[in-house]
Amino acid sequence: MSALVICTTCADGRGQALLEAVENEALARDWPLPIRGQACMAACKQSCTAALQGAGKHSYLFGQLAPDAACVDALLAVAAQHAEPGEGLLAWERRPERLKSGLVARLPPLR
């Protein structure tokens, strides 16, 4: 199972706005994956930020996001890719255009 985590303290409220926009769109789509907020993900210079995590999967931290429709759609699309069977590797060519830049980190799965 993958989870999408969005920094709620980014950029003077824009992180919270991004979380709410993603949650609203996920609700409209009857989204099955968990979405949660996290206060300060320590990537302030890259704000707004969002992470993908899952047991046995690579973790990703994306930055330079905004609470707009393009980012919301991109985050939900990449979360669906991350949830696919396997180690959660997100091939660059399959990522939504909005997330081909702004990658802050990719961490290997815990073994």
Contacts in CASP RR format, 6 or more apart in sequence:
PFRMAT RR
TARGET T0000
AUTHOR 0000-0000-0000
METHOD contacts of the structure
MODEL  1
MSALVICTTCADGRGQALLEAVENEALARDWPLPIRGQACMAACKQSCTA
ALQGAGKHSYLFGQLAPDAACVDALLAVAAQHAEPGEGLLAWERRPERLK
SGLVARLPPLR
1 33 0 8 1.000
1 34 0 8 1.000
1 54 0 8 1.000
1 55 0 8 1.000
1 83 0 8 1.000
2 33 0 8 1.000
2 52 0 8 1.000
2 53 0 8 1.000
2 54 0 8 1.000
2 57 0 8 1.000
2 79 0 8 1.000
2 82 0 8 1.000
2 83 0 8 1.000
2 88 0 8 1.000
3 33 0 8 1.000
3 34 0 8 1.000
3 35 0 8 1.000
3 36 0 8 1.000
3 52 0 8 1.000
3 53 0 8 1.000
3 54 0 8 1.000
4 22 0 8 1.000
4 33 0 8 1.000
4 34 0 8 1.000
4 35 0 8 1.000
4 36 0 8 1.000
4 50 0 8 1.000
4 51 0 8 1.000
4 52 0 8 1.000
4 75 0 8 1.000
4 76 0 8 1.000
4 79 0 8 1.000
5 35 0 8 1.000
5 36 0 8 1.000
5 37 0 8 1.000
5 38 0 8 1.000
5 41 0 8 1.000
5 50 0 8 1.000
5 51 0 8 1.000
5 52 0 8 1.000
5 53 0 8 1.000
6 15 0 8 1.000
6 18 0 8 1.000
6 19 0 8 1.000
6 22 0 8 1.000
6 35 0 8 1.000
6 36 0 8 1.000
6 37 0 8 1.000
6 38 0 8 1.000
6 48 0 8 1.000
6 49 0 8 1.000
6 50 0 8 1.000
6 51 0 8 1.000
6 75 0 8 1.000
7 15 0 8 1.000
7 37 0 8 1.000
7 38 0 8 1.000
7 39 0 8 1.000
7 40 0 8 1.000
7 41 0 8 1.000
7 43 0 8 1.000
7 47 0 8 1.000
7 48 0 8 1.000
7 49 0 8 1.000
7 50 0 8 1.000
8 15 0 8 1.000
8 16 0 8 1.000
8 19 0 8 1.000
8 37 0 8 1.000
8 38 0 8 1.000
8 39 0 8 1.000
9 15 0 8 1.000
9 16 0 8 1.000
9 39 0 8 1.000
9 40 0 8 1.000
10 18 0 8 1.000
10 41 0 8 1.000
10 44 0 8 1.000
10 47 0 8 1.000
10 48 0 8 1.000
10 49 0 8 1.000
11 47 0 8 1.000
11 48 0 8 1.000
14 47 0 8 1.000
14 48 0 8 1.000
14 66 0 8 1.000
14 67 0 8 1.000
15 47 0 8 1.000
15 48 0 8 1.000
15 67 0 8 1.000
17 67 0 8 1.000
18 48 0 8 1.000
18 50 0 8 1.000
18 65 0 8 1.000
18 66 0 8 1.000
18 67 0 8 1.000
18 71 0 8 1.000
18 72 0 8 1.000
19 35 0 8 1.000
19 37 0 8 1.000
20 67 0 8 1.000
21 67 0 8 1.000
21 68 0 8 1.000
21 69 0 8 1.000
21 71 0 8 1.000
21 72 0 8 1.000
22 35 0 8 1.000
22 50 0 8 1.000
22 72 0 8 1.000
22 75 0 8 1.000
22 76 0 8 1.000
23 35 0 8 1.000
25 31 0 8 1.000
25 72 0 8 1.000
25 73 0 8 1.000
25 76 0 8 1.000
26 33 0 8 1.000
26 35 0 8 1.000
26 76 0 8 1.000
29 76 0 8 1.000
31 76 0 8 1.000
33 79 0 8 1.000
33 80 0 8 1.000
33 83 0 8 1.000
35 79 0 8 1.000
38 51 0 8 1.000
41 49 0 8 1.000
41 51 0 8 1.000
41 61 0 8 1.000
43 49 0 8 1.000
43 61 0 8 1.000
43 63 0 8 1.000
43 104 0 8 1.000
46 63 0 8 1.000
46 64 0 8 1.000
46 102 0 8 1.000
46 104 0 8 1.000
47 63 0 8 1.000
47 64 0 8 1.000
47 65 0 8 1.000
48 63 0 8 1.000
48 64 0 8 1.000
48 65 0 8 1.000
48 66 0 8 1.000
48 67 0 8 1.000
48 71 0 8 1.000
49 61 0 8 1.000
49 62 0 8 1.000
49 63 0 8 1.000
49 65 0 8 1.000
49 104 0 8 1.000
50 61 0 8 1.000
50 62 0 8 1.000
50 63 0 8 1.000
50 65 0 8 1.000
50 75 0 8 1.000
51 59 0 8 1.000
51 60 0 8 1.000
51 61 0 8 1.000
51 62 0 8 1.000
52 59 0 8 1.000
52 60 0 8 1.000
52 78 0 8 1.000
52 79 0 8 1.000
52 82 0 8 1.000
52 90 0 8 1.000
53 59 0 8 1.000
54 82 0 8 1.000
54 88 0 8 1.000
54 109 0 8 1.000
55 109 0 8 1.000
56 87 0 8 1.000
56 109 0 8 1.000
56 110 0 8 1.000
57 82 0 8 1.000
57 86 0 8 1.000
57 87 0 8 1.000
57 88 0 8 1.000
57 109 0 8 1.000
58 87 0 8 1.000
58 88 0 8 1.000
58 89 0 8 1.000
58 90 0 8 1.000
58 106 0 8 1.000
58 107 0 8 1.000
58 108 0 8 1.000
58 109 0 8 1.000
59 105 0 8 1.000
59 106 0 8 1.000
59 107 0 8 1.000
59 109 0 8 1.000
60 78 0 8 1.000
60 82 0 8 1.000
60 90 0 8 1.000
60 103 0 8 1.000
60 105 0 8 1.000
60 106 0 8 1.000
60 107 0 8 1.000
61 103 0 8 1.000
61 104 0 8 1.000
61 105 0 8 1.000
61 106 0 8 1.000
61 107 0 8 1.000
62 75 0 8 1.000
62 78 0 8 1.000
62 99 0 8 1.000
62 102 0 8 1.000
62 103 0 8 1.000
62 104 0 8 1.000
63 102 0 8 1.000
63 103 0 8 1.000
63 104 0 8 1.000
64 101 0 8 1.000
64 102 0 8 1.000
65 71 0 8 1.000
65 75 0 8 1.000
70 98 0 8 1.000
71 98 0 8 1.000
73 96 0 8 1.000
73 98 0 8 1.000
74 95 0 8 1.000
74 96 0 8 1.000
74 97 0 8 1.000
74 98 0 8 1.000
74 99 0 8 1.000
75 99 0 8 1.000
77 96 0 8 1.000
78 90 0 8 1.000
78 95 0 8 1.000
78 96 0 8 1.000
78 99 0 8 1.000
81 88 0 8 1.000
81 90 0 8 1.000
81 94 0 8 1.000
81 95 0 8 1.000
82 88 0 8 1.000
82 90 0 8 1.000
87 109 0 8 1.000
88 109 0 8 1.000
90 106 0 8 1.000
92 100 0 8 1.000
END
